[in-house]
């Protein structure tokens, strides 16, 4: 996996590259252990401000999903224009003992998506509101023989 | 509670739908006048008012149309709980002795198509919207998708909820969607966000609703058939509840705001779900009505599949739900929907619901709104 060039990510502080592949950057409460993504300065459960950066697990299980069949309005959507728009998958992936992360899915075929299927984090092309190209995170199904 | 009664003595609507050239504030004034006429009162009789919209202006601007009487008028802008918040405020002001007669109004006017909320207004980064995650339709679809898997709800049940809404809407002259649709048409319609098709979603729309409230003694002077506001409860989300616009949620499940608000409303009223004869539940999409049936305490999770198959939620069923067609048939003008529900239950309890009147002389009703970013308001109403 190549090093992510500065300014390529859709936003700072969302994800990072590691030798094992991309990891999401969350935070973990030093008092109650609650994990949140993206990272935040206080804990939503116990209100403590004793929170530390925490890299999330790369793999989890699909908790729920849908397929976004219509092009969202701009703003805020900055993806392909109507003539190039393709439906995309969206889901929550449960990272065991951490949290359930909402993300784009690489799979948009409803027959290929099922609750509980193993998924892993990956990087996907995206576009910012100013039209510039960027990279965002998403989840892809893990091939059964890799489980 | 003080033991004082607060009652609804007048209820009015501006029809829901699309009204080109009519502003949200114009609709608010029409609804307010209709509620006043229903109560047999004039604007000069109102001592306090509260109201608002999400996207159609400040409610108190309507005083320039209704009359400049100098009364305190609190503008409310609280998302899907705008109407419920206005009602909570007026109810509390009457109980506090600040007014004997009050008016609440909710209205809105949204352009066609899905809502396009901006991520920054909900505490999310711009990336969340840019990459296509900032949609309420995705949230509702993923919530019901999971719920169907966990509790055995079928796609046909989702379609039956929508079919009921359109049948009820066809009997309501103030509704927007008045053409009945079959279960097959609904299931076969364009898929919007799996598992929800086009006709399973409500559409952002236009409309207004207003109520006149009075302290009990005064209410009984105004009208022979007041409907008592036994309770109104408003709650925001707690940790662990699955809510719209959430980049992540905890692995532990929390109690949804709907359950918290419904429980509080029933407790305050001293009335249980088993006593309710007619209810209006937030049906942003048909799955929401299914889930809210259990979240509000009307049935156990999973029981909806059988209840809906039996017709229990139809007008002549055991627990009629969304008798005016709900959001599915009326559309969703955010500021107006919560009060529309109360207007409908008021009409049902007074026996004035015409072609859609619930049989058997209903005496207790319930309303529930839910919306972004995790708010719910419930009322218990009784004759």
Interface residues (C-beta under 8 A of the other chain):
Chain A: X10 X11 X14 X26 X34 X36 X37 X38 X44 X45 X63 X64 X65 X66 X67 X68 X69 X70 X72 X73 X74 X75 X76 X77 X78 X79 X88 X90 X91 X92 X94 X95 X96 X97 X98 X99 X100 X101 X102 X103 X104 X110 X115 X126 X127 X128 X129 X136
Chain B: X113 X114 X116 X117 X118 X119 X125 X126 X127 X128 X129 X130 X131 X132 X133 X134 X135 X138 X141 X142 X143 X145 X146 X149 X190 X191 X192 X193 X194 X195 X239 X240 X246 X247 X248 X249 X250 X251
